[in-house]
Amino acid sequence: MAEAHHKMHPADYDFHPPTAPRPSKSVCDGKRPIQRDEAQALLQTGLRLGVVSSHKRREWPKYVWAVDDSGDVYEAKLGDDQRRYHGYRLAEDDEAMRRWVLDEWSKRNAT
């Protein structure tokens, strides 16, 4: 059963419990609720554009990055079960990574 370690708002994820943010975890919806369809679309776009880590678990990249319409950067990490990704917004204090993702996103969307 999935737990909401990165959620402040339950949205439509059917987590049990609906929210359970850990102090040590970034929350994906700290600025606004992110619906499942939007999260899935961001993940798929990141995969399609190849904004992914070179480190893989089996055939899947360990990390996938995406940028939403308002310019917020998200990171999805492949879970220990290697079947689903767990996403969260990259905080402003991770400026180097955010800048790299924004640059790659811009380059890859331009083509």
DRENPARO-187982 format. One line per field, with one value per atom (N, C-alpha, C, O): residue number from 1; residue in one letter; chain; atom name; x, y, z. Coordinates in nm, 2 decimals. Layout:
// residues N
pos: c(NUM|...)
code: c(A|...)
unit: c(A|...)
site: c(CA|...)
x: c(X|...)
y: c(Y|...)
z: c(Z|...)
END
This chain:
// residues 111
pos: c(1|1|1|1|2|2|2|2|3|3|3|3|4|4|4|4|5|5|5|5|6|6|6|6|7|7|7|7|8|8|8|8|9|9|9|9|10|10|10|10|11|11|11|11|12|12|12|12|13|13|13|13|14|14|14|14|15|15|15|15|16|16|16|16|17|17|17|17|18|18|18|18|19|19|19|19|20|20|20|20|21|21|21|21|22|22|22|22|23|23|23|23|24|24|24|24|25|25|25|25|26|26|26|26|27|27|27|27|28|28|28|28|29|29|29|29|30|30|30|30|31|31|31|31|32|32|32|32|33|33|33|33|34|34|34|34|35|35|35|35|36|36|36|36|37|37|37|37|38|38|38|38|39|39|39|39|40|40|40|40|41|41|41|41|42|42|42|42|43|43|43|43|44|44|44|44|45|45|45|45|46|46|46|46|47|47|47|47|48|48|48|48|49|49|49|49|50|50|50|50|51|51|51|51|52|52|52|52|53|53|53|53|54|54|54|54|55|55|55|55|56|56|56|56|57|57|57|57|58|58|58|58|59|59|59|59|60|60|60|60|61|61|61|61|62|62|62|62|63|63|63|63|64|64|64|64|65|65|65|65|66|66|66|66|67|67|67|67|68|68|68|68|69|69|69|69|70|70|70|70|71|71|71|71|72|72|72|72|73|73|73|73|74|74|74|74|75|75|75|75|76|76|76|76|77|77|77|77|78|78|78|78|79|79|79|79|80|80|80|80|81|81|81|81|82|82|82|82|83|83|83|83|84|84|84|84|85|85|85|85|86|86|86|86|87|87|87|87|88|88|88|88|89|89|89|89|90|90|90|90|91|91|91|91|92|92|92|92|93|93|93|93|94|94|94|94|95|95|95|95|96|96|96|96|97|97|97|97|98|98|98|98|99|99|99|99|100|100|100|100|101|101|101|101|102|102|102|102|103|103|103|103|104|104|104|104|105|105|105|105|106|106|106|106|107|107|107|107|108|108|108|108|109|109|109|109|110|110|110|110|111|111|111|111)
code: c(M|M|M|M|A|A|A|A|E|E|E|E|A|A|A|A|H|H|H|H|H|H|H|H|K|K|K|K|M|M|M|M|H|H|H|H|P|P|P|P|A|A|A|A|D|D|D|D|Y|Y|Y|Y|D|D|D|D|F|F|F|F|H|H|H|H|P|P|P|P|P|P|P|P|T|T|T|T|A|A|A|A|P|P|P|P|R|R|R|R|P|P|P|P|S|S|S|S|K|K|K|K|S|S|S|S|V|V|V|V|C|C|C|C|D|D|D|D|G|G|G|G|K|K|K|K|R|R|R|R|P|P|P|P|I|I|I|I|Q|Q|Q|Q|R|R|R|R|D|D|D|D|E|E|E|E|A|A|A|A|Q|Q|Q|Q|A|A|A|A|L|L|L|L|L|L|L|L|Q|Q|Q|Q|T|T|T|T|G|G|G|G|L|L|L|L|R|R|R|R|L|L|L|L|G|G|G|G|V|V|V|V|V|V|V|V|S|S|S|S|S|S|S|S|H|H|H|H|K|K|K|K|R|R|R|R|R|R|R|R|E|E|E|E|W|W|W|W|P|P|P|P|K|K|K|K|Y|Y|Y|Y|V|V|V|V|W|W|W|W|A|A|A|A|V|V|V|V|D|D|D|D|D|D|D|D|S|S|S|S|G|G|G|G|D|D|D|D|V|V|V|V|Y|Y|Y|Y|E|E|E|E|A|A|A|A|K|K|K|K|L|L|L|L|G|G|G|G|D|D|D|D|D|D|D|D|Q|Q|Q|Q|R|R|R|R|R|R|R|R|Y|Y|Y|Y|H|H|H|H|G|G|G|G|Y|Y|Y|Y|R|R|R|R|L|L|L|L|A|A|A|A|E|E|E|E|D|D|D|D|D|D|D|D|E|E|E|E|A|A|A|A|M|M|M|M|R|R|R|R|R|R|R|R|W|W|W|W|V|V|V|V|L|L|L|L|D|D|D|D|E|E|E|E|W|W|W|W|S|S|S|S|K|K|K|K|R|R|R|R|N|N|N|N|A|A|A|A|T|T|T|T)
unit: c(A|A|A|A|A|A|A|A|A|A|A|A|A|A|A|A|A|A|A|A|A|A|A|A|A|A|A|A|A|A|A|A|A|A|A|A|A|A|A|A|A|A|A|A|A|A|A|A|A|A|A|A|A|A|A|A|A|A|A|A|A|A|A|A|A|A|A|A|A|A|A|A|A|A|A|A|A|A|A|A|A|A|A|A|A|A|A|A|A|A|A|A|A|A|A|A|A|A|A|A|A|A|A|A|A|A|A|A|A|A|A|A|A|A|A|A|A|A|A|A|A|A|A|A|A|A|A|A|A|A|A|A|A|A|A|A|A|A|A|A|A|A|A|A|A|A|A|A|A|A|A|A|A|A|A|A|A|A|A|A|A|A|A|A|A|A|A|A|A|A|A|A|A|A|A|A|A|A|A|A|A|A|A|A|A|A|A|A|A|A|A|A|A|A|A|A|A|A|A|A|A|A|A|A|A|A|A|A|A|A|A|A|A|A|A|A|A|A|A|A|A|A|A|A|A|A|A|A|A|A|A|A|A|A|A|A|A|A|A|A|A|A|A|A|A|A|A|A|A|A|A|A|A|A|A|A|A|A|A|A|A|A|A|A|A|A|A|A|A|A|A|A|A|A|A|A|A|A|A|A|A|A|A|A|A|A|A|A|A|A|A|A|A|A|A|A|A|A|A|A|A|A|A|A|A|A|A|A|A|A|A|A|A|A|A|A|A|A|A|A|A|A|A|A|A|A|A|A|A|A|A|A|A|A|A|A|A|A|A|A|A|A|A|A|A|A|A|A|A|A|A|A|A|A|A|A|A|A|A|A|A|A|A|A|A|A|A|A|A|A|A|A|A|A|A|A|A|A|A|A|A|A|A|A|A|A|A|A|A|A|A|A|A|A|A|A|A|A|A|A|A|A|A|A|A|A|A|A|A|A|A|A|A|A|A|A|A|A|A|A|A|A|A|A|A|A|A|A|A|A|A|A|A|A|A|A|A|A|A|A|A|A|A|A)
site: c(N|CA|C|O|N|CA|C|O|N|CA|C|O|N|CA|C|O|N|CA|C|O|N|CA|C|O|N|CA|C|O|N|CA|C|O|N|CA|C|O|N|CA|C|O|N|CA|C|O|N|CA|C|O|N|CA|C|O|N|CA|C|O|N|CA|C|O|N|CA|C|O|N|CA|C|O|N|CA|C|O|N|CA|C|O|N|CA|C|O|N|CA|C|O|N|CA|C|O|N|CA|C|O|N|CA|C|O|N|CA|C|O|N|CA|C|O|N|CA|C|O|N|CA|C|O|N|CA|C|O|N|CA|C|O|N|CA|C|O|N|CA|C|O|N|CA|C|O|N|CA|C|O|N|CA|C|O|N|CA|C|O|N|CA|C|O|N|CA|C|O|N|CA|C|O|N|CA|C|O|N|CA|C|O|N|CA|C|O|N|CA|C|O|N|CA|C|O|N|CA|C|O|N|CA|C|O|N|CA|C|O|N|CA|C|O|N|CA|C|O|N|CA|C|O|N|CA|C|O|N|CA|C|O|N|CA|C|O|N|CA|C|O|N|CA|C|O|N|CA|C|O|N|CA|C|O|N|CA|C|O|N|CA|C|O|N|CA|C|O|N|CA|C|O|N|CA|C|O|N|CA|C|O|N|CA|C|O|N|CA|C|O|N|CA|C|O|N|CA|C|O|N|CA|C|O|N|CA|C|O|N|CA|C|O|N|CA|C|O|N|CA|C|O|N|CA|C|O|N|CA|C|O|N|CA|C|O|N|CA|C|O|N|CA|C|O|N|CA|C|O|N|CA|C|O|N|CA|C|O|N|CA|C|O|N|CA|C|O|N|CA|C|O|N|CA|C|O|N|CA|C|O|N|CA|C|O|N|CA|C|O|N|CA|C|O|N|CA|C|O|N|CA|C|O|N|CA|C|O|N|CA|C|O|N|CA|C|O|N|CA|C|O|N|CA|C|O|N|CA|C|O|N|CA|C|O|N|CA|C|O|N|CA|C|O|N|CA|C|O|N|CA|C|O|N|CA|C|O|N|CA|C|O|N|CA|C|O|N|CA|C|O|N|CA|C|O|N|CA|C|O|N|CA|C|O|N|CA|C|O|N|CA|C|O|N|CA|C|O)
x: c(0.08|0.00|0.09|0.18|0.06|0.14|0.11|-0.01|0.21|0.20|0.24|0.32|0.18|0.19|0.31|0.28|0.43|0.54|0.58|0.65|0.53|0.56|0.43|0.44|0.33|0.20|0.15|0.16|0.10|0.03|-0.12|-0.20|-0.15|-0.29|-0.32|-0.24|-0.43|-0.45|-0.48|-0.44|-0.54|-0.57|-0.64|-0.73|-0.60|-0.67|-0.58|-0.59|-0.49|-0.39|-0.43|-0.37|-0.54|-0.58|-0.48|-0.46|-0.40|-0.29|-0.36|-0.46|-0.29|-0.34|-0.22|-0.13|-0.22|-0.31|-0.30|-0.21|-0.41|-0.41|-0.30|-0.25|-0.25|-0.12|-0.04|-0.09|0.09|0.18|0.32|0.42|0.33|0.46|0.56|0.54|0.68|0.79|0.87|0.89|0.92|1.00|1.13|1.17|1.18|1.30|1.27|1.37|1.15|1.11|1.06|1.00|1.09|1.03|0.89|0.86|0.80|0.66|0.64|0.69|0.57|0.55|0.44|0.44|0.36|0.25|0.25|0.15|0.37|0.39|0.33|0.29|0.34|0.28|0.14|0.06|0.10|-0.03|-0.06|0.04|-0.18|-0.21|-0.18|-0.20|-0.12|-0.09|-0.17|-0.16|-0.26|-0.35|-0.27|-0.16|-0.31|-0.24|-0.22|-0.11|-0.32|-0.30|-0.18|-0.11|-0.17|-0.07|0.07|0.17|0.08|0.20|0.24|0.36|0.15|0.18|0.22|0.32|0.16|0.20|0.34|0.42|0.38|0.51|0.61|0.72|0.58|0.67|0.69|0.81|0.58|0.59|0.67|0.75|0.65|0.72|0.87|0.95|0.90|1.04|1.11|1.22|1.04|1.09|1.11|1.21|1.01|1.01|1.12|1.19|1.14|1.25|1.39|1.49|1.39|1.52|1.58|1.71|1.50|1.56|1.56|1.48|1.66|1.67|1.81|1.91|1.83|1.96|2.02|1.95|2.15|2.22|2.22|2.23|2.20|2.19|2.06|1.95|2.06|1.93|1.92|2.01|1.79|1.75|1.68|1.57|1.74|1.70|1.70|1.81|1.59|1.60|1.54|1.54|1.50|1.44|1.54|1.62|1.53|1.62|1.58|1.46|1.68|1.65|1.58|1.49|1.61|1.55|1.50|1.56|1.39|1.33|1.29|1.24|1.32|1.30|1.20|1.20|1.12|1.02|1.00|1.03|0.94|0.91|0.76|0.72|0.69|0.55|0.53|0.63|0.41|0.38|0.42|0.44|0.43|0.47|0.62|0.67|0.69|0.84|0.89|1.01|0.81|0.85|0.91|0.86|1.03|1.10|1.06|1.06|1.04|1.00|1.10|1.15|1.12|1.20|1.12|1.05|1.13|1.07|1.18|1.27|1.16|1.26|1.20|1.09|1.26|1.21|1.21|1.32|1.10|1.09|1.17|1.21|1.18|1.25|1.19|1.25|1.05|0.98|1.01|0.98|1.08|1.11|0.99|1.01|0.88|0.75|0.69|0.61|0.72|0.65|0.75|0.84|0.72|0.80|0.74|0.61|0.82|0.77|0.82|0.94|0.73|0.77|0.76|0.68|0.84|0.84|0.90|0.98|0.87|0.92|1.06|1.08|1.15|1.29|1.28|1.23|1.33|1.33|1.43|1.52|1.41|1.49|1.64|1.73|1.66|1.80|1.88|2.00|1.81|1.88|1.90|1.87|1.95|1.96|2.04|2.00|2.15|2.23|2.15|2.16|2.08|2.01|1.89|1.86|1.82|1.71|1.75|1.68|1.86|1.91|1.94|1.91|2.01|2.04|1.91|1.90|1.81|1.69|1.62|1.57|1.61|1.55|1.62|1.56|1.75|1.83|1.80|1.78|1.81|1.78|1.64|1.62|1.55|1.41|1.39|1.32|1.45|1.43|1.50|1.43|1.62|1.68|1.60|1.59|1.55|1.49|1.35|1.30|1.28|1.15|1.16|1.06|1.28|1.29|1.31|1.29|1.34|1.36|1.24|1.24)
y: c(-0.12|0.00|0.12|0.14|0.22|0.34|0.43|0.45|0.50|0.60|0.74|0.75|0.84|0.98|1.05|1.15|1.01|1.07|1.21|1.29|1.24|1.36|1.44|1.54|1.42|1.48|1.56|1.52|1.68|1.76|1.76|1.78|1.74|1.74|1.60|1.56|1.54|1.40|1.39|1.29|1.50|1.50|1.37|1.32|1.30|1.18|1.06|0.98|1.05|0.94|0.82|0.71|0.83|0.71|0.66|0.53|0.74|0.70|0.67|0.72|0.58|0.54|0.55|0.47|0.64|0.75|0.85|0.85|0.93|1.03|1.12|1.15|1.17|1.25|1.20|1.17|1.20|1.16|1.21|1.14|1.35|1.40|1.38|1.40|1.34|1.32|1.45|1.52|1.49|1.61|1.61|1.72|1.49|1.48|1.47|1.47|1.47|1.46|1.59|1.67|1.61|1.72|1.69|1.57|1.79|1.76|1.81|1.91|1.72|1.76|1.87|1.94|1.88|1.97|2.08|2.13|2.13|2.24|2.37|2.45|2.39|2.52|2.50|2.60|2.38|2.36|2.21|2.13|2.17|2.02|1.98|2.06|1.87|1.81|1.69|1.59|1.69|1.58|1.47|1.50|1.35|1.23|1.24|1.21|1.29|1.30|1.39|1.37|1.51|1.60|1.54|1.55|1.47|1.41|1.30|1.29|1.22|1.12|1.18|1.13|1.29|1.36|1.42|1.41|1.48|1.53|1.41|1.43|1.30|1.19|1.14|1.12|1.12|1.07|1.17|1.13|1.30|1.40|1.40|1.40|1.39|1.38|1.26|1.26|1.14|1.02|1.04|1.00|1.09|1.11|1.20|1.18|1.31|1.41|1.36|1.42|1.25|1.20|1.28|1.28|1.35|1.43|1.33|1.34|1.24|1.13|1.11|1.16|1.04|1.00|0.89|0.81|0.89|0.78|0.65|0.54|0.67|0.56|0.49|0.56|0.36|0.29|0.18|0.12|0.14|0.02|-0.07|-0.04|-0.18|-0.26|-0.17|-0.11|-0.16|-0.08|0.06|0.14|0.10|0.23|0.32|0.28|0.45|0.55|0.57|0.57|0.58|0.60|0.73|0.74|0.84|0.97|1.02|1.00|1.09|1.15|1.30|1.31|1.40|1.53|1.59|1.56|1.69|1.76|1.90|1.93|1.98|2.12|2.14|2.11|2.20|2.22|2.36|2.43|2.39|2.51|2.64|2.74|2.64|2.76|2.76|2.86|2.67|2.67|2.60|2.61|2.53|2.45|2.32|2.26|2.28|2.16|2.05|2.07|1.93|1.81|1.70|1.69|1.62|1.50|1.38|1.39|1.28|1.15|1.05|1.04|0.98|0.87|0.74|0.72|0.64|0.51|0.45|0.44|0.39|0.34|0.21|0.15|0.17|0.04|-0.08|-0.18|-0.07|-0.18|-0.19|-0.28|-0.08|-0.07|-0.08|-0.13|-0.04|-0.05|0.09|0.11|0.18|0.31|0.42|0.40|0.54|0.66|0.74|0.74|0.80|0.89|1.03|1.05|1.12|1.26|1.36|1.35|1.47|1.58|1.70|1.68|1.82|1.94|1.96|1.95|2.00|2.04|2.18|2.27|2.19|2.31|2.41|2.38|2.54|2.64|2.63|2.68|2.56|2.54|2.44|2.42|2.38|2.28|2.35|2.30|2.48|2.56|2.50|2.52|2.44|2.38|2.28|2.28|2.19|2.08|2.15|2.11|2.24|2.31|2.37|2.36|2.44|2.51|2.41|2.44|2.30|2.20|2.15|2.14|2.11|2.06|2.17|2.13|2.29|2.40|2.41|2.43|2.41|2.42|2.31|2.33|2.19|2.07|2.07|2.04|2.10|2.11|2.20|2.17|2.32|2.42|2.37|2.39|2.32|2.27|2.16|2.16|2.06|1.95|1.98|1.91|2.08|2.12|2.21|2.22|2.26|2.35|2.27|2.32|2.14|2.06|1.99|1.92)
z: c(0.00|0.00|0.00|0.08|-0.09|-0.10|0.01|0.06|0.06|0.16|0.11|0.01|0.16|0.11|0.18|0.25|0.17|0.23|0.17|0.24|0.05|-0.02|-0.04|-0.12|0.04|0.01|0.13|0.25|0.11|0.21|0.18|0.27|0.05|0.01|-0.05|-0.14|-0.01|-0.06|-0.21|-0.27|-0.27|-0.42|-0.45|-0.38|-0.56|-0.61|-0.62|-0.71|-0.52|-0.52|-0.44|-0.46|-0.36|-0.28|-0.19|-0.18|-0.13|-0.04|0.10|0.13|0.17|0.30|0.40|0.38|0.49|0.52|0.40|0.33|0.39|0.27|0.27|0.16|0.38|0.38|0.50|0.61|0.48|0.58|0.56|0.55|0.54|0.51|0.62|0.73|0.58|0.67|0.67|0.57|0.79|0.80|0.71|0.66|0.68|0.60|0.45|0.37|0.41|0.27|0.21|0.28|0.09|0.01|-0.02|-0.04|-0.02|-0.05|-0.20|-0.23|-0.27|-0.41|-0.43|-0.53|-0.33|-0.34|-0.24|-0.19|-0.20|-0.11|-0.16|-0.08|-0.29|-0.34|-0.39|-0.38|-0.43|-0.48|-0.49|-0.51|-0.49|-0.51|-0.65|-0.75|-0.66|-0.80|-0.82|-0.74|-0.92|-0.94|-1.01|-1.07|-1.00|-1.05|-1.20|-1.25|-1.28|-1.42|-1.46|-1.55|-1.39|-1.41|-1.38|-1.45|-1.26|-1.22|-1.33|-1.36|-1.37|-1.47|-1.60|-1.67|-1.64|-1.77|-1.75|-1.85|-1.64|-1.62|-1.62|-1.69|-1.56|-1.56|-1.71|-1.75|-1.78|-1.92|-2.01|-2.09|-1.99|-2.07|-2.04|-2.13|-1.91|-1.87|-1.93|-1.98|-1.93|-1.99|-2.14|-2.20|-2.21|-2.35|-2.40|-2.50|-2.32|-2.36|-2.31|-2.35|-2.23|-2.19|-2.08|-2.06|-2.00|-1.89|-1.77|-1.68|-1.77|-1.68|-1.64|-1.70|-1.53|-1.48|-1.56|-1.62|-1.56|-1.63|-1.54|-1.60|-1.41|-1.32|-1.34|-1.34|-1.36|-1.39|-1.29|-1.23|-1.27|-1.19|-1.29|-1.34|-1.32|-1.43|-1.55|-1.58|-1.63|-1.75|-1.73|-1.83|-1.61|-1.58|-1.52|-1.43|-1.56|-1.49|-1.35|-1.31|-1.26|-1.12|-1.10|-1.01|-1.17|-1.16|-1.29|-1.39|-1.28|-1.40|-1.35|-1.24|-1.44|-1.40|-1.50|-1.62|-1.45|-1.54|-1.48|-1.37|-1.57|-1.53|-1.57|-1.68|-1.47|-1.50|-1.57|-1.60|-1.60|-1.68|-1.61|-1.68|-1.48|-1.41|-1.38|-1.32|-1.43|-1.42|-1.29|-1.26|-1.22|-1.10|-1.15|-1.24|-1.09|-1.12|-1.03|-0.91|-1.09|-1.01|-1.04|-1.15|-0.94|-0.95|-0.91|-0.82|-0.99|-0.96|-0.94|-1.02|-0.83|-0.80|-0.81|-0.75|-0.87|-0.88|-0.74|-0.67|-0.70|-0.56|-0.55|-0.64|-0.42|-0.39|-0.46|-0.49|-0.48|-0.54|-0.69|-0.76|-0.75|-0.89|-0.98|-1.09|-0.93|-1.01|-1.02|-1.11|-0.94|-0.94|-0.90|-0.82|-0.95|-0.92|-0.81|-0.79|-0.73|-0.62|-0.66|-0.67|-0.67|-0.72|-0.61|-0.51|-0.63|-0.54|-0.61|-0.70|-0.56|-0.62|-0.56|-0.44|-0.65|-0.60|-0.54|-0.60|-0.42|-0.35|-0.40|-0.47|-0.37|-0.42|-0.37|-0.43|-0.26|-0.21|-0.29|-0.26|-0.38|-0.47|-0.61|-0.71|-0.60|-0.72|-0.84|-0.95|-0.81|-0.92|-1.00|-1.12|-0.93|-0.99|-1.07|-1.18|-1.00|-1.07|-1.20|-1.30|-1.19|-1.31|-1.42|-1.54|-1.39|-1.49|-1.56|-1.68|-1.47|-1.53|-1.62|-1.73|-1.57|-1.65|-1.78|-1.89|-1.78|-1.91|-2.00|-2.12|-1.95|-2.03|-2.09|-2.20|-2.00|-2.04|-2.16|-2.25|-2.14|-2.25|-2.38|-2.48|-2.37|-2.49|-2.56|-2.68|-2.48|-2.54|-2.59|-2.68|-2.53|-2.58|-2.70|-2.78|-2.73|-2.85|-2.97|-3.08|-2.96|-3.08|-3.13|-3.23)
END
